[in-house]
């Protein structure tokens, strides 16, 4: 349900010909089911947990469109080298 909503809400960010486009994919179990559903945004490596429709909408607008991390929903950050 969230995966389909993500495609729907991305709009121009999901356009194949947009150089800033967002790619999405599904992964097998990551071993952190207690925090799921999870969403990870690269290249920043920001992991969000307990993603529901409302949070998904915020992540799309605030993080993907405006470049601001939704801090209160961050589960983990990958350290850049």
N, C-alpha and C positions, 0 to 999 in steps of 0.2 A: 504494500500500500504506500509506504513512504518512498520507495524507489520510483514508483510511477508518479507520485506527487512531485518528486524532485525534477523529473523530466518535464513535467507540465509547468512548474513554476520557474524553471531556468530561463524560459523565453529565449531572448537573443544570446544569452550566455551558453546555451546548448547548441547554437547554430554551428554546423560543421565548418563553415567558412569564416567564422569569427576567430581571429588570431588569439583572442583572450578566452576562448571557449572552455567550458568546464566539461571534463570527461568524468563519467561515473561508471562504477562497476560494483559487483557483488563478490564478497569473499566467503570462503568457508569459515567455520568457527575460529575465532581468535582467542578463545579461552577466557574471555571476560564477559560471559553472558549476563552476569549480575548487573552490569552497567548498560546493557543493550536496550534498544538499538543504538549502535555507534555510528559516527560519521567522522571521517578523517579528511582534512583539507591540506593538500600539498600545493606548493612546495614548502609551506610553513611548518607542516607536520603537527598541526593542531587537531587533537582528537576530542570530539564531543561525545557525551554519554547521555543516556535516557532521552534520546531524540524522539519527540512527538511532532505532530503536524505544526503546532505553534512554534516550537523551537526551530524546526526545519525552515519555516518561513523567515524567522529572524536570522538564521545563519546565511540564507540566500541573500537577504537584503543587506544585513550589516557586514558580514564577513566577505562574501563573494562579490557583492556590488560596491560596497563602500570601503572595504579593506580594514574593517574594525572587528577584532575578535570578540565573540560573545563570551566574555571572561567567566561569568558565573556558571557556564555550562561546560567549561573545559575539564576534560578528564586527564589528559596527558599532553605533553609537548615533546616532540623529538628535538634533541639538541643538534644544531647545525655545526658542522665541522669546518 
